């Protein structure tokens, strides 16, 4: 239908490999039990992105909690030093619109 037979449709080298292995046969469960069917293996582009149950040894490690570009990765602890600075009250800009005026409040308490 999509004229992509050369790229997908069968499990062969060189073809796209996005697939899931389900916890049970989707076509044999009762309609009420479909909500309980889970993926135990998910592959995207031929790489395992999720694995559980019998496939759990294939589960990839979770991504790092912080991206590499964040300064905290390079300058460890800079946030601790900034916590010692006493906040100074500043006036925040007012936004005037058809529904009236409102401010962009922040936790510092200044408006």
CNS distance restraints for C-alpha pairs under 8 A (distance, minus, plus):
assign (resid   4 and name CA) (resid   8 and name CA) 6.12 0.50 0.50
assign (resid   5 and name CA) (resid   9 and name CA) 6.04 0.50 0.50
assign (resid   6 and name CA) (resid  15 and name CA) 7.17 0.50 0.50
assign (resid   7 and name CA) (resid  14 and name CA) 7.50 0.50 0.50
assign (resid   7 and name CA) (resid  15 and name CA) 4.75 0.50 0.50
assign (resid   7 and name CA) (resid  16 and name CA) 5.87 0.50 0.50
assign (resid   8 and name CA) (resid  15 and name CA) 5.47 0.50 0.50
assign (resid   8 and name CA) (resid  16 and name CA) 5.46 0.50 0.50
assign (resid   8 and name CA) (resid  17 and name CA) 7.65 0.50 0.50
assign (resid  10 and name CA) (resid  15 and name CA) 7.50 0.50 0.50
assign (resid  11 and name CA) (resid  15 and name CA) 6.91 0.50 0.50
assign (resid  11 and name CA) (resid  17 and name CA) 6.95 0.50 0.50
assign (resid  16 and name CA) (resid  45 and name CA) 5.85 0.50 0.50
assign (resid  16 and name CA) (resid  46 and name CA) 6.93 0.50 0.50
assign (resid  17 and name CA) (resid  43 and name CA) 6.79 0.50 0.50
assign (resid  17 and name CA) (resid  44 and name CA) 6.18 0.50 0.50
assign (resid  17 and name CA) (resid  45 and name CA) 5.01 0.50 0.50
assign (resid  17 and name CA) (resid  46 and name CA) 4.56 0.50 0.50
assign (resid  17 and name CA) (resid  47 and name CA) 7.95 0.50 0.50
assign (resid  18 and name CA) (resid  42 and name CA) 7.56 0.50 0.50
assign (resid  18 and name CA) (resid  43 and name CA) 5.19 0.50 0.50
assign (resid  18 and name CA) (resid  44 and name CA) 4.33 0.50 0.50
assign (resid  18 and name CA) (resid  45 and name CA) 5.52 0.50 0.50
assign (resid  18 and name CA) (resid  46 and name CA) 6.36 0.50 0.50
assign (resid  19 and name CA) (resid  42 and name CA) 5.88 0.50 0.50
assign (resid  19 and name CA) (resid  43 and name CA) 5.23 0.50 0.50
assign (resid  19 and name CA) (resid  44 and name CA) 6.74 0.50 0.50
assign (resid  20 and name CA) (resid  39 and name CA) 6.15 0.50 0.50
assign (resid  20 and name CA) (resid  40 and name CA) 7.44 0.50 0.50
assign (resid  20 and name CA) (resid  41 and name CA) 5.44 0.50 0.50
assign (resid  20 and name CA) (resid  42 and name CA) 4.43 0.50 0.50
assign (resid  20 and name CA) (resid  43 and name CA) 6.31 0.50 0.50
assign (resid  21 and name CA) (resid  39 and name CA) 5.71 0.50 0.50
assign (resid  21 and name CA) (resid  40 and name CA) 5.71 0.50 0.50
assign (resid  21 and name CA) (resid  41 and name CA) 4.99 0.50 0.50
assign (resid  21 and name CA) (resid  42 and name CA) 6.58 0.50 0.50
assign (resid  22 and name CA) (resid  26 and name CA) 7.47 0.50 0.50
assign (resid  22 and name CA) (resid  37 and name CA) 6.59 0.50 0.50
assign (resid  22 and name CA) (resid  38 and name CA) 5.59 0.50 0.50
assign (resid  22 and name CA) (resid  39 and name CA) 4.43 0.50 0.50
assign (resid  22 and name CA) (resid  40 and name CA) 5.64 0.50 0.50
assign (resid  22 and name CA) (resid  41 and name CA) 7.12 0.50 0.50
assign (resid  23 and name CA) (resid  37 and name CA) 5.83 0.50 0.50
assign (resid  23 and name CA) (resid  38 and name CA) 5.34 0.50 0.50
assign (resid  23 and name CA) (resid  39 and name CA) 5.95 0.50 0.50
assign (resid  23 and name CA) (resid  40 and name CA) 5.89 0.50 0.50
assign (resid  24 and name CA) (resid  29 and name CA) 7.67 0.50 0.50
assign (resid  24 and name CA) (resid  37 and name CA) 6.23 0.50 0.50
assign (resid  24 and name CA) (resid  38 and name CA) 7.77 0.50 0.50
assign (resid  25 and name CA) (resid  29 and name CA) 6.60 0.50 0.50
assign (resid  26 and name CA) (resid  34 and name CA) 6.91 0.50 0.50
assign (resid  26 and name CA) (resid  37 and name CA) 7.09 0.50 0.50
assign (resid  29 and name CA) (resid  33 and name CA) 6.04 0.50 0.50
assign (resid  29 and name CA) (resid  34 and name CA) 6.48 0.50 0.50
assign (resid  30 and name CA) (resid  34 and name CA) 6.70 0.50 0.50
assign (resid  33 and name CA) (resid  37 and name CA) 7.07 0.50 0.50
assign (resid  39 and name CA) (resid  51 and name CA) 7.94 0.50 0.50
assign (resid  39 and name CA) (resid  52 and name CA) 7.89 0.50 0.50
assign (resid  40 and name CA) (resid  50 and name CA) 7.45 0.50 0.50
assign (resid  40 and name CA) (resid  51 and name CA) 5.38 0.50 0.50
assign (resid  40 and name CA) (resid  52 and name CA) 4.76 0.50 0.50
assign (resid  40 and name CA) (resid  53 and name CA) 6.09 0.50 0.50
assign (resid  40 and name CA) (resid  54 and name CA) 7.59 0.50 0.50
assign (resid  40 and name CA) (resid  55 and name CA) 6.73 0.50 0.50
assign (resid  41 and name CA) (resid  48 and name CA) 7.25 0.50 0.50
assign (resid  41 and name CA) (resid  49 and name CA) 7.92 0.50 0.50
assign (resid  41 and name CA) (resid  50 and name CA) 5.64 0.50 0.50
assign (resid  41 and name CA) (resid  51 and name CA) 4.41 0.50 0.50
assign (resid  41 and name CA) (resid  52 and name CA) 6.42 0.50 0.50
assign (resid  41 and name CA) (resid  55 and name CA) 6.53 0.50 0.50
assign (resid  42 and name CA) (resid  48 and name CA) 5.90 0.50 0.50
assign (resid  42 and name CA) (resid  49 and name CA) 5.79 0.50 0.50
assign (resid  42 and name CA) (resid  50 and name CA) 5.09 0.50 0.50
assign (resid  42 and name CA) (resid  51 and name CA) 6.45 0.50 0.50
assign (resid  43 and name CA) (resid  47 and name CA) 5.15 0.50 0.50
assign (resid  43 and name CA) (resid  48 and name CA) 4.34 0.50 0.50
assign (resid  43 and name CA) (resid  49 and name CA) 5.61 0.50 0.50
assign (resid  43 and name CA) (resid  50 and name CA) 7.13 0.50 0.50
assign (resid  44 and name CA) (resid  48 and name CA) 6.53 0.50 0.50
assign (resid  44 and name CA) (resid  49 and name CA) 6.63 0.50 0.50
assign (resid  48 and name CA) (resid  58 and name CA) 7.04 0.50 0.50
assign (resid  48 and name CA) (resid  59 and name CA) 6.87 0.50 0.50
assign (resid  48 and name CA) (resid  60 and name CA) 6.91 0.50 0.50
assign (resid  49 and name CA) (resid  59 and name CA) 6.90 0.50 0.50
assign (resid  49 and name CA) (resid  60 and name CA) 6.35 0.50 0.50
assign (resid  50 and name CA) (resid  58 and name CA) 7.94 0.50 0.50
assign (resid  50 and name CA) (resid  59 and name CA) 5.43 0.50 0.50
assign (resid  50 and name CA) (resid  60 and name CA) 6.84 0.50 0.50
assign (resid  51 and name CA) (resid  55 and name CA) 5.31 0.50 0.50
assign (resid  51 and name CA) (resid  56 and name CA) 4.90 0.50 0.50
assign (resid  51 and name CA) (resid  57 and name CA) 7.47 0.50 0.50
assign (resid  51 and name CA) (resid  58 and name CA) 5.95 0.50 0.50
assign (resid  51 and name CA) (resid  59 and name CA) 4.47 0.50 0.50
assign (resid  51 and name CA) (resid  60 and name CA) 7.73 0.50 0.50
assign (resid  52 and name CA) (resid  56 and name CA) 4.14 0.50 0.50
assign (resid  52 and name CA) (resid  57 and name CA) 7.90 0.50 0.50
assign (resid  52 and name CA) (resid  59 and name CA) 6.91 0.50 0.50
assign (resid  55 and name CA) (resid  59 and name CA) 7.19 0.50 0.50
assign (resid  66 and name CA) (resid  70 and name CA) 6.98 0.50 0.50
assign (resid  66 and name CA) (resid  73 and name CA) 7.77 0.50 0.50
assign (resid  68 and name CA) (resid  73 and name CA) 6.50 0.50 0.50
assign (resid  69 and name CA) (resid  73 and name CA) 7.53 0.50 0.50
assign (resid  70 and name CA) (resid  74 and name CA) 7.65 0.50 0.50
assign (resid  71 and name CA) (resid  75 and name CA) 5.83 0.50 0.50
assign (resid  71 and name CA) (resid  76 and name CA) 7.82 0.50 0.50
assign (resid  72 and name CA) (resid  76 and name CA) 5.04 0.50 0.50
assign (resid  72 and name CA) (resid  77 and name CA) 6.78 0.50 0.50
assign (resid  72 and name CA) (resid  78 and name CA) 6.87 0.50 0.50
assign (resid  72 and name CA) (resid  79 and name CA) 7.81 0.50 0.50
assign (resid  77 and name CA) (resid  81 and name CA) 7.07 0.50 0.50
assign (resid  78 and name CA) (resid  82 and name CA) 6.56 0.50 0.50
assign (resid  79 and name CA) (resid  83 and name CA) 6.39 0.50 0.50
assign (resid  80 and name CA) (resid  84 and name CA) 7.24 0.50 0.50
assign (resid  81 and name CA) (resid  85 and name CA) 7.58 0.50 0.50
assign (resid  87 and name CA) (resid 108 and name CA) 7.18 0.50 0.50
assign (resid  89 and name CA) (resid 108 and name CA) 6.91 0.50 0.50
assign (resid  89 and name CA) (resid 109 and name CA) 7.48 0.50 0.50
assign (resid  89 and name CA) (resid 110 and name CA) 5.49 0.50 0.50
assign (resid  90 and name CA) (resid 110 and name CA) 5.80 0.50 0.50
assign (resid  90 and name CA) (resid 111 and name CA) 7.45 0.50 0.50
assign (resid  91 and name CA) (resid 110 and name CA) 5.89 0.50 0.50
assign (resid  91 and name CA) (resid 111 and name CA) 5.40 0.50 0.50
assign (resid  92 and name CA) (resid 103 and name CA) 6.71 0.50 0.50
assign (resid  92 and name CA) (resid 104 and name CA) 6.42 0.50 0.50
assign (resid  92 and name CA) (resid 105 and name CA) 7.02 0.50 0.50
assign (resid  92 and name CA) (resid 110 and name CA) 6.83 0.50 0.50
assign (resid  92 and name CA) (resid 111 and name CA) 5.20 0.50 0.50
assign (resid  93 and name CA) (resid 103 and name CA) 6.16 0.50 0.50
assign (resid  93 and name CA) (resid 104 and name CA) 6.69 0.50 0.50
assign (resid  93 and name CA) (resid 111 and name CA) 7.83 0.50 0.50
assign (resid  94 and name CA) (resid 101 and name CA) 6.54 0.50 0.50
assign (resid  94 and name CA) (resid 102 and name CA) 5.72 0.50 0.50
assign (resid  94 and name CA) (resid 103 and name CA) 4.52 0.50 0.50
assign (resid  94 and name CA) (resid 104 and name CA) 6.93 0.50 0.50
assign (resid  95 and name CA) (resid 101 and name CA) 5.58 0.50 0.50
assign (resid  95 and name CA) (resid 102 and name CA) 5.37 0.50 0.50
assign (resid  95 and name CA) (resid 103 and name CA) 5.84 0.50 0.50
assign (resid  95 and name CA) (resid 104 and name CA) 7.74 0.50 0.50
assign (resid  96 and name CA) (resid 100 and name CA) 5.87 0.50 0.50
assign (resid  96 and name CA) (resid 101 and name CA) 4.41 0.50 0.50
assign (resid  96 and name CA) (resid 102 and name CA) 6.62 0.50 0.50
assign (resid  97 and name CA) (resid 101 and name CA) 6.14 0.50 0.50
assign (resid 103 and name CA) (resid 111 and name CA) 6.59 0.50 0.50
assign (resid 104 and name CA) (resid 111 and name CA) 7.53 0.50 0.50
assign (resid 105 and name CA) (resid 109 and name CA) 7.15 0.50 0.50
assign (resid 105 and name CA) (resid 110 and name CA) 7.11 0.50 0.50
assign (resid 105 and name CA) (resid 111 and name CA) 5.95 0.50 0.50
assign (resid 106 and name CA) (resid 110 and name CA) 7.29 0.50 0.50
